Amino acid sequence: MNIRYAKEIDLAAIIEIYNAAIPGRLATADLELISVESRIGWFHAHSPVKYPIWIVDCQGEIAGWLSLQEFYQRPAYHKTAEISIYIAPTWQSKGLGKELLRHAIAQCPKLGIHSILGFVFGHNQPSLKLFASFGFEQWGCMPRIAELDAIERDLVVLGMRIS
């Protein structure tokens, strides 16, 4: 297993992993598949020096990714980042999410990030457990804010103070 910064050539694999999560209605509020072209701007909004995207390579295959991104796009939040983690279906439950999260948390001080926020559906027990295992706490809950296949779902705000 190797964790490295994502390159633009990795974007197709990143989007494939993301799209695999959409039908399960567990990890994203997108309801339709997205295209690589639609995420080029998103990719370029990330930078290894502030808001990186890391991929985990297992046996030559991109098995998952984690991104940190700007929170709320206001200057006062410059030390806060929103985190997203996606693991390819065939690689789930193998500890890759833990390794990516451990890596990201360790890198935050170098990036000038003091707080990490995760936005997780209340019914996404695997992600809630993952974040809790690293000390993330529930900082908020937006009840029934999302509708997935005619079911209203909560969005839980998880937070962790790095320093």
Secondary structure by P-SEA (a helix, b strand, c coil): cbbbbbcccaaaaaaaaaaaaccccccccccccccccccaaaaaacccccbbbbbbbcccccccbbbbbbcccccccccbbbbbbbbcccccccaaaaaaaaaaaaacccccccbbbbbbcccaaaaaaaaaaaccccccccccccccccbbbbbbbbbbbcc
